[in-house]
Amino acid sequence: MISPELYRHDLEVVRNTAAQVIKDFGLAGVEIVFSGNPQTAFQELLQQVTPGLELLYKKQHKTFMMLLYRIDVEESRVKAILSQGAGTGSFPKLAALVLEREFIKVVLRKLYSPPSV
């Protein structure tokens, strides 16, 4: 298993993760903005992804489910979080799970993609 901790301070990975989040949420109609500051990236994205997920869950449930499918978040983990109640406390946890998955996808792409020519 790859430890994401090794890449938390990799500027390229942080920026690519933010770009992936912006792209995926944009396809769901949720605008995410990233300042480019790697020190505040996680908190900055979390503060935007959390209400975005909550809005989609409450108003556009089909889009919410398609977004989670596109990001490839484990359904069992999503159900476990939401089974605690879809109250305010669930969405920050769900947002952190989404950001973790996006981060891991970027790290895997970096490790296993052929080098650019």
C-alpha positions in Angstrom: 0.0 0.0 0.0 1.2 3.5 -0.9 1.5 5.9 2.0 0.0 9.2 0.9 2.0 10.8 3.7 5.1 10.7 1.5 3.5 13.0 -1.0 1.7 15.5 1.3 4.3 18.1 0.7 4.9 17.4 -3.0 3.8 20.6 -4.6 2.9 18.9 -7.9 0.7 16.3 -6.2 -1.1 19.0 -4.1 -1.7 21.2 -7.2 -2.9 18.2 -9.3 -5.2 17.0 -6.5 -6.7 20.5 -6.4 -7.1 20.4 -10.1 -8.8 17.0 -10.0 -11.2 18.2 -7.3 -12.0 21.3 -9.3 -12.7 19.2 -12.4 -14.8 16.6 -10.7 -16.9 19.0 -8.8 -17.2 21.3 -11.8 -18.8 18.4 -13.7 -21.3 18.2 -10.9 -22.1 22.0 -11.1 -20.1 22.9 -7.9 -17.4 25.6 -8.3 -14.3 25.0 -6.3 -11.5 27.5 -6.2 -7.9 26.9 -5.1 -5.6 29.7 -4.1 -2.5 27.7 -4.9 -1.1 27.7 -1.4 0.0 24.2 -0.6 0.2 24.8 3.2 -3.6 25.6 3.3 -4.7 23.3 0.4 -6.5 20.6 2.4 -8.4 23.0 4.7 -9.2 25.3 1.8 -10.6 22.5 -0.3 -12.4 20.9 2.6 -14.2 24.2 3.4 -15.6 24.2 -0.1 -16.1 20.5 -0.8 -18.1 20.1 2.5 -21.0 22.4 1.6 -20.9 21.3 -2.0 -21.5 17.7 -1.0 -24.2 18.7 1.4 -26.0 20.7 -1.2 -25.8 17.9 -3.8 -27.0 15.4 -1.3 -30.0 17.4 -0.3 -31.0 18.9 -3.6 -29.5 16.8 -6.4 -29.1 13.3 -5.0 -28.5 11.6 -8.3 -25.7 14.1 -9.2 -24.3 13.5 -5.7 -24.2 9.7 -6.3 -22.7 10.1 -9.8 -20.0 12.4 -8.3 -19.0 9.9 -5.7 -19.0 7.2 -8.3 -16.7 9.3 -10.6 -14.3 10.0 -7.8 -14.4 6.2 -6.9 -15.1 6.6 -3.2 -15.8 3.2 -1.5 -19.6 2.9 -1.2 -19.3 1.1 2.1 -17.4 4.0 3.6 -19.9 6.5 2.3 -22.8 4.5 3.7 -21.0 4.2 7.1 -20.6 8.0 7.3 -24.1 8.8 6.2 -25.6 6.1 8.4 -24.5 8.3 11.4 -27.1 10.7 10.1 -26.9 13.1 7.2 -26.5 16.0 9.7 -23.8 18.6 9.6 -21.2 16.3 11.2 -21.3 13.8 8.3 -20.4 16.1 5.5 -17.0 17.2 6.8 -16.1 13.5 7.2 -17.4 12.7 3.7 -15.5 15.6 2.3 -12.3 14.4 3.9 -12.9 11.0 2.4 -13.4 12.5 -1.0 -10.2 14.6 -0.8 -8.2 11.5 0.4 -9.4 9.5 -2.6 -8.6 12.3 -5.0 -5.2 12.6 -3.5 -4.5 8.9 -3.7 -5.6 8.9 -7.4 -3.1 11.7 -8.2 -0.3 9.9 -6.3 -1.0 6.6 -8.2 -1.1 8.5 -11.5 2.3 10.1 -10.7 3.8 6.7 -9.7 2.5 4.6 -12.6 2.0 6.9 -15.6 4.7 6.7 -18.2 7.1 9.6 -18.2 6.3 12.5 -20.5 8.5 12.8 -23.6 
